[in-house]
Amino acid sequence: QVQVVESGGGLVQAGESLRLSCTVSGLTFADYTMGWFRQAPGKEREGVSCISRSGGLLYNYYADSVKGRFTISRDNAKNTLYLQMNSLKPEDTAMYYCAAARSRYYAGDLCRSASNGGYWGQGTQVTVSS
């Protein structure tokens, strides 16, 4: 049974930082493109950042709204995905979800459509106050 568990969310002020973690069990983590999505009330789930199976920088994807502020990484030995979020803004407020791709997608393909996520966590809330 696949389990995806996010942690690290919280309430912060604008300009502060948070680090999200996602631990996965029940699958061979290193075989999966992984990603972070977010969903704000009344909005569609959007891809924030996705990372290739190897974690190499070349094929990682970032939404334009987070480029230069967020950094995705993974530790395949620990079956864990991370999202370092710096210079947080009120518009970053959302539920953040971790997802494993349901097929051998590139990072950009995973992030461009939530339907390409095969395994999902329950989410962790990030709230940024102004």
Secondary structure, DSSP 8 states (H G I E B T S, - for coil): --EEEEE--EEEETT--EEEEEEEESS-GGGS-EEEEEE-TTS--EEEEEE-SS--GGG-EE-TTTTTTEEEEEETTTTEEEEEE-S--GGG-EEEEEEEESSS--HHHHHH-GGGEEEE---EEEEEE-
